[in-house]
Amino acid sequence: MNRFDAMATFIKVAELGSFAAAAGRLGVARSVVTRQIAALEDHLGIKLMVRTTRRLTLTAGGAVYLSKCREILDLVETAEADVMADSLTPQGHLRIGVPLSFGLKKLVPLLLEFSQAYPRITLATDFTDSPQNLVEEGKDLLVRVASRLEPGDIARKLGSSRLQVIATPAYLARHGEPRHPSELGGHDLIGYTYRGQVQPWSFRIGGEVETFYLPFKLQANNGEALAEAAVRDLGITMVPDFVAEDYLRERGMVTLLDDFTPPELGIYVLLPSNRYLPHRVRTLIDFLARRLRGAAEKGIEGSG
């Protein structure tokens, strides 16, 4: 039994929760996967997973072994990358999760460029604003745009985004323009939700950040949906600059409360909790960091 191949097969079965799914992903017969897992369990002398009619569930020992297998295989790949350096061509499969609006507006061109630059890396991209779990969904990394990270997140910051308060001139003509964040409570507001919770609006006022818990007429978990509601004169919303830019430039919306800057959002890549990253993952992270940093610098130069 090739121990490394068996470990890789076990990882894939654990991630997908199915022998058949793992076999399909690995391009081998289901019987090959079954034999490898059985041989691994015989060698270790423990059951790694419990098989039910609906799904495979890891045992306590299986969960520990899964973590160690990931660490070992990542360490092997990292060691190869370090010693082979420039001669190593990044290759393999990458599964990534990205937020819907930021992904479509900013990441799609970069991912296509990356795919052209590294043809031996295959990409599977999941566009969603729903919370995702790296391990359970078998993803190599997640991109998140957020004001703060969750406890325990392992992340690298790729860049930042500004929040902007926007509305249509028609709405402001009917309801008046708020001159201070404290006046927002008297307006129709369109708010963002995350994990089912409506997010408050924060502003820098007199050098301090103040948070306002406001009543929202409409709520959604996607910035594009918020802007679409606002462009129909339904109220005032706060969205990231990558969403606002098209509505300001092409659809006649205007910014409000420019003297009271909301705290910036960070653009992060979230990583598995293991220490070592495969070469293909590091290659993508470095690529995105360079491109997003370059885009930000161009934006600063162009705004002068």
DRENFITOR-673506 format. One record per residue (C-alpha): x, y, z; residue in three letters. Coordinates in steps of 0.25 Angstrom, whole numbers, padded with zeros to 4 digits, always signed. Last residue first. Example, Ala and Ser with C-alpha at 12.3 -4.5 7.8 and 13.67 -1.06 7.14 Angstrom:
# residues 2
+0055-0004+0029SER;+0049-0018+0031ALA;
This chain:
# residues 304
-0023+0251-0031GLY;-0033+0240-0032SER;-0025+0232-0043GLY;-0013+0230-0035GLU;-0021+0224-0023ILE;-0028+0215-0033GLY;-0016+0211-0039LYS;-0010+0207-0025GLU;-0023+0199-0022ALA;-0022+0191-0035ALA;-0007+0188-0032GLY;-0010+0183-0018ARG;-0022+0175-0024LEU;-0013+0169-0034ARG;-0001+0166-0025ARG;-0010+0160-0014ALA;-0017+0151-0024LEU;-0005+0145-0030PHE;+0002+0143-0016ASP;-0011+0135-0011ILE;-0012+0127-0024LEU;+0003+0123-0023THR;+0001+0120-0009ARG;-0010+0110-0012VAL;-0003+0104-0023ARG;+0009+0101-0014HIS;+0001+0094-0004PRO;+0000+0102+0009LEU;+0006+0097+0023TYR;+0001+0101+0036ARG;-0012+0095+0037ASN;-0025+0103+0041SER;-0030+0104+0027PRO;-0028+0117+0020LEU;-0037+0130+0019LEU;-0033+0140+0009VAL;-0036+0154+0013TYR;-0042+0167+0007ILE;-0043+0176+0019GLY;-0055+0186+0020LEU;-0052+0201+0024GLU;-0058+0208+0036PRO;-0070+0217+0031PRO;-0065+0231+0028THR;-0073+0243+0033PHE;-0070+0255+0024ASP;-0076+0248+0012ASP;-0089+0247+0019LEU;-0096+0244+0005LEU;-0092+0238-0008THR;-0100+0240-0021VAL;-0107+0231-0031MET;-0108+0234-0045GLY;-0108+0220-0051ARG;-0095+0220-0059GLU;-0084+0226-0050ARG;-0090+0225-0036LEU;-0097+0212-0039TYR;-0085+0206-0045ASP;-0076+0210-0033GLU;-0085+0206-0022ALA;-0083+0191-0023VAL;-0067+0192-0023PHE;-0069+0203-0013ASP;-0075+0194-0002PRO;-0090+0197+0001VAL;-0098+0206+0010MET;-0113+0208+0006THR;-0123+0220+0006ILE;-0137+0218+0001GLY;-0147+0212-0009LEU;-0143+0221-0020ASP;-0141+0210-0030ARG;-0126+0212-0029VAL;-0127+0208-0014ALA;-0133+0195-0017ALA;-0123+0191-0027GLU;-0112+0196-0018ALA;-0117+0187-0007LEU;-0118+0175-0017ALA;-0104+0177-0022GLU;-0099+0178-0007GLY;-0104+0164-0004ASN;-0109+0158+0009ASN;-0122+0166+0008ALA;-0131+0175+0017GLN;-0142+0185+0014LEU;-0149+0196+0022LYS;-0137+0196+0032PHE;-0138+0201+0046PRO;-0125+0206+0051LEU;-0114+0202+0061TYR;-0104+0213+0060PHE;-0089+0210+0063THR;-0080+0222+0066GLU;-0065+0221+0063VAL;-0057+0233+0069GLU;-0049+0244+0062GLY;-0060+0254+0063GLY;-0070+0244+0056ILE;-0065+0232+0049ARG;-0077+0224+0045PHE;-0083+0211+0047SER;-0096+0205+0042TRP;-0102+0193+0049PRO;-0102+0179+0042GLN;-0115+0171+0041VAL;-0113+0157+0046GLN;-0117+0145+0038GLY;-0103+0140+0037ARG;-0100+0154+0031TYR;-0110+0164+0027THR;-0109+0177+0020TYR;-0118+0189+0021GLY;-0127+0197+0013ILE;-0132+0210+0020LEU;-0144+0219+0019ASP;-0141+0231+0026HIS;-0144+0238+0040GLY;-0133+0229+0047GLY;-0123+0234+0038LEU;-0122+0248+0045GLU;-0111+0243+0055SER;-0102+0240+0043PRO;-0101+0255+0040HIS;-0105+0263+0028ARG;-0117+0255+0024PRO;-0123+0259+0011GLU;-0137+0262+0009GLY;-0149+0252+0007HIS;-0155+0255-0006ARG;-0143+0262-0013ALA;-0134+0252-0006LEU;-0141+0240-0012TYR;-0141+0246-0026ALA;-0126+0249-0025PRO;-0123+0235-0023THR;-0117+0229-0011ALA;-0103+0224-0006ILE;-0095+0222+0007VAL;-0081+0217+0003GLN;-0072+0206+0010LEU;-0058+0206+0006ARG;-0050+0193+0002SER;-0037+0187+0007SER;-0026+0178+0002GLY;-0021+0164+0002LEU;-0021+0161+0017LYS;-0016+0147+0020ARG;-0025+0139+0029ALA;-0026+0128+0039ILE;-0040+0130+0046ASP;-0040+0125+0061GLY;-0050+0136+0065PRO;-0058+0142+0053GLU;-0051+0153+0045LEU;-0055+0167+0045ARG;-0061+0178+0035SER;-0062+0167+0025ALA;-0060+0164+0010VAL;-0056+0149+0010ARG;-0049+0140+0000VAL;-0049+0126+0004LEU;-0038+0115+0002LEU;-0035+0101-0001ASP;-0049+0096-0001LYS;-0054+0083+0004GLY;-0068+0087+0008GLU;-0067+0082+0022GLU;-0052+0087+0023VAL;-0054+0101+0018LEU;-0067+0104+0024ASN;-0076+0114+0017GLN;-0085+0125+0021PRO;-0095+0129+0010SER;-0091+0141+0001ASP;-0088+0131-0011THR;-0079+0129-0023PHE;-0073+0115-0023ASP;-0060+0114-0032THR;-0054+0102-0037ALA;-0040+0104-0043LEU;-0030+0095-0050THR;-0015+0098-0048ILE;-0007+0093-0060ARG;-0010+0105-0068PRO;-0004+0115-0059TYR;-0003+0128-0066ALA;-0016+0126-0073GLN;-0023+0121-0061SER;-0018+0133-0053PHE;-0023+0143-0064GLU;-0037+0136-0063LEU;-0036+0137-0047LEU;-0033+0152-0048LEU;-0044+0155-0058PRO;-0054+0148-0049VAL;-0049+0154-0036LEU;-0053+0168-0037LYS;-0068+0169-0041LYS;-0073+0155-0041LEU;-0065+0151-0028GLY;-0068+0164-0021PHE;-0083+0163-0023SER;-0084+0148-0020LEU;-0074+0146-0009PRO;-0063+0135-0012VAL;-0061+0121-0009GLY;-0049+0113-0015ILE;-0046+0099-0020ARG;-0032+0097-0026LEU;-0028+0085-0034HIS;-0013+0082-0037GLY;-0001+0089-0043GLN;+0009+0099-0039PRO;+0022+0097-0048THR;+0034+0095-0039LEU;+0047+0099-0046SER;+0047+0113-0038ASP;+0047+0106-0024ALA;+0050+0091-0025MET;+0055+0091-0011VAL;+0044+0100-0005ASP;+0033+0094-0014ALA;+0036+0080-0010GLU;+0036+0083+0004ALA;+0023+0090+0003THR;+0017+0078-0004GLU;+0022+0068+0007VAL;+0017+0078+0018LEU;+0003+0079+0011ASP;+0003+0063+0011LEU;+0007+0062+0026ILE;-0002+0073+0031GLU;-0014+0068+0023ARG;-0012+0054+0028CYS;-0010+0059+0042LYS;-0024+0066+0042SER;-0030+0054+0036LEU;-0024+0044+0046TYR;-0030+0053+0058VAL;-0044+0052+0051ALA;-0042+0037+0048GLY;-0039+0034+0063GLY;-0051+0041+0067ALA;-0059+0034+0057THR;-0062+0041+0044LEU;-0076+0040+0038THR;-0079+0034+0024LEU;-0093+0037+0019ARG;-0107+0033+0016ARG;-0108+0018+0018THR;-0098+0018+0029THR;-0083+0016+0029ARG;-0075+0019+0041VAL;-0061+0025+0039MET;-0046+0023+0043LEU;-0048+0009+0049LYS;-0035+0005+0056ILE;-0024-0004+0055GLY;-0015+0006+0047LEU;-0011-0004+0036HIS;-0025-0010+0035ASP;-0031+0003+0035GLU;-0022+0007+0024LEU;-0025-0005+0016ALA;-0040-0003+0017ALA;-0038+0011+0012ILE;-0030+0007+0000GLN;-0039-0005-0003ARG;-0052+0004-0003THR;-0045+0015-0012VAL;-0041+0004-0022VAL;-0055-0002-0022SER;-0061+0012-0025ARG;-0053+0012-0038ALA;-0043+0023-0041VAL;-0044+0037-0046GLY;-0040+0044-0033LEU;-0053+0052-0032ARG;-0061+0041-0037GLY;-0055+0031-0027ALA;-0057+0042-0016ALA;-0072+0043-0019ALA;-0074+0028-0020ALA;-0067+0026-0006PHE;-0076+0037+0000SER;-0074+0048+0011GLY;-0068+0058+0001LEU;-0057+0063+0010GLU;-0055+0050+0018ALA;-0054+0042+0005VAL;-0044+0052-0001LYS;-0036+0052+0011ILE;-0036+0037+0011PHE;-0031+0036-0003THR;-0020+0046+0000ALA;-0016+0037+0011MET;-0016+0024+0003ALA;-0008+0031-0008ASP;+0003+0035+0003PHE;+0003+0021+0009ARG;+0005+0014-0004ASN;+0000+0000+0000MET;
